[in-house]
Amino acid sequence: MKPHILILGAGFAGHTAALHLSYLVRNKADVTVVAPNNRFTWFPSLVWVGTGTMREKETVFALKPVYDKIGIAYVDARAKIINVGTQTVTVEDAAGTPSDIHYDYLVNATGPYLNFEGTPGLGPAAGNTTSICTVEHAVQTRERYLEVVRAAQAGRRGRIVVGVGHPAATCEGAAFEFLMNVHADLKRRRVRDLIDLTWLTNEPEFGDFGVDGVEALRGGVLVRGASLVRMLLDESNVQAIAGAGVTRVEPGRVHYERVGDEPGSVEFDLAMLLPQFRGIPMRYIDAAGTDVTDAMTLPSGFMRVDANYEPKAYEAYRADDWPALYRSPSYDNVYAVGIAFAPPHPISKGKKTGSGLAVVATPPRTGMASGIMGRTVAENIAMQVDGKTPSHHARMSEMPAACIASMGKSLWSGSAATIIMTPVVRDFERYPKYGRDVSLCDLDVGLNGAWTKRLLHSAFLWKLQAKPGWQLVPE
Ligand SMILES: Cc1cc2nc3c(=O)[nH]c(=O)nc-3n(C[C@H](O)[C@H](O)[C@H](O)COP(=O)(O)OP(=O)(O)OC[C@H]3O[C@@H](n4cnc5c(N)ncnc54)[C@H](O)[C@@H]3O)c2cc1C
């Protein structure tokens, strides 16, 4: 009987792993993907859905036809229990009907649990703030945003707050991109002067983005991301608050504690604040039925992999603390990739407020990094299927990352900040001065970025739907 590879989650990491496995193990193994809602979401374009400049249907596609085409089984369900002893996952479909699926190799790529409850009053359920973390959230943000716009068009002043809604949130880059798109869109609609725009972030410094910032050599001159972001905030007339850990939200007002400052609050008509990310709640049990969730995951709910989780001071962090294989230290047939794996420590330096609240921008695992991890794990599982020892590595302290933050979608008057860093996690042993190869880092702002961002949207949606030649588009 052929070995069975089971992938939980069909986002950037899981879906990329599935695409690669479809040809890497063709005829040698069966592959099944379990994910709810039969839908892939291209998250980077939700910043445009939230401002009403892209229709939501342009950011999603149905998974099943893609899997049918590449010979992969698809189960529309959610994983609930992973039995690492019997190698079985209990899944539940939309009606709540459970069933068990056996695996020989397992990839946990279930992405983030959006922990709105981690901040009292935050999120769509509480009704005070919005998010752009799902298509539905982005649509709700658009509706609320357009109400503020309509009020401004009728002459009424408005207040919009954008940022992160938890002291240990991540994904500041996506929130910043939304902020810049709101600014550009308000200008386009000729109401920018009637709206007070605030940027509220847990980053210790503007432009940190949870990766300890970025610097690049341009024409022999060192350029810092912090200066670039400050310039963009100043040019856009945004009130900006860094080092802020949001503690609670009430109707029309968000409260925060701030590193090196008094606690404060900001009033809003619309607040788009991203929540903290945690691991998707799943129970892990062994063959005897004993709950081993605490051994398999960190308290954050993310799965332990081959990283060094020993607690240490920020200055003692090492590049090789970061995982290479994304494989469970206890089970060599179980992997976790993308947001589902537990990072060993923050990349950005966290700080405490006067009351002792830790404010830290936690590590982002962006689409590109998640895709690279998905492909790497696919390659390693294919090696295991062939009886070989996995040898493909994808440490975040070795891999580059490119991020294009749009600042207006128009291909004629839009703009985007292009940020490239190599590697994502600083490695001071290899690059003693900056921890990165600054000649391979880049920071740029311009119309060319707007074209690149639009091109990426089309190229990646082509690839992810496994259309002809998809292998030519890299992660
Ligand atoms: C608004 C926004 C904008 C962004 N912009 C960018 C950008 O410009 N560039 C960039 O590189 N990154 C960007 N990101 C980050 C990027 O989206 C993430 O890095 C990426 O989605 C992580 O991939 P993942 O596969 O780990 O998780 P996801 O893509 O979230 O996929 C998780 C999958 O698991 C499924 N799932 C959940 N629970 C279960 C369960 N119990 N059982 C089975 N399946 C389950 C989900 O349905 C989904 O299919 C953005 C994120 C957001 C929110």
The ligand as an ORCA input file, in Angstrom:
! r2SCAN-3c Opt
* xyz 0 1
  C      -4.294     41.180      5.621
  C      -3.050     40.395      5.427
  C      -2.151     40.796      4.463
  C      -0.978     40.087      4.266
  N      -0.102     40.509      3.322
  C       0.999     39.807      3.079
  C       1.899     40.205      2.048
  O       1.707     41.209      1.369
  N       2.992     39.436      1.824
  C       3.241     38.314      2.558
  O       4.243     37.637      2.304
  N       2.412     37.909      3.547
  C       1.314     38.636      3.822
  N       0.470     38.247      4.817
  C       0.825     37.085      5.626
  C       0.404     35.794      4.956
  O      -0.949     35.835      4.633
  C       0.702     34.660      5.921
  O       2.072     34.659      6.132
  C       0.306     33.317      5.352
  O      -1.071     33.289      5.108
  C       0.684     32.196      6.301
  O       0.449     31.001      5.655
  P      -0.094     29.715      6.434
  O      -0.238     28.665      5.408
  O       0.764     29.453      7.598
  O      -1.510     30.148      7.005
  P      -2.842     30.459      6.199
  O      -2.515     31.026      4.868
  O      -3.688     31.256      7.122
  O      -3.511     29.040      5.962
  C      -4.024     28.273      7.014
  C      -4.918     27.186      6.434
  O      -5.319     26.292      7.473
  C      -6.731     26.125      7.416
  N      -7.185     25.715      8.753
  C      -7.441     26.453      9.838
  N      -7.823     25.667     10.856
  C      -7.779     24.396     10.402
  C      -8.044     23.132     10.992
  N      -8.422     23.016     12.270
  N      -7.912     22.032     10.221
  C      -7.521     22.117      8.918
  N      -7.257     23.295      8.323
  C      -7.373     24.416      9.065
  C      -7.227     27.462      6.917
  O      -8.547     27.365      6.437
  C      -6.205     27.707      5.809
  O      -6.527     26.944      4.683
  C      -0.708     38.950      5.055
  C      -1.617     38.542      6.036
  C      -2.778     39.255      6.225
  C      -3.740     38.812      7.283
*
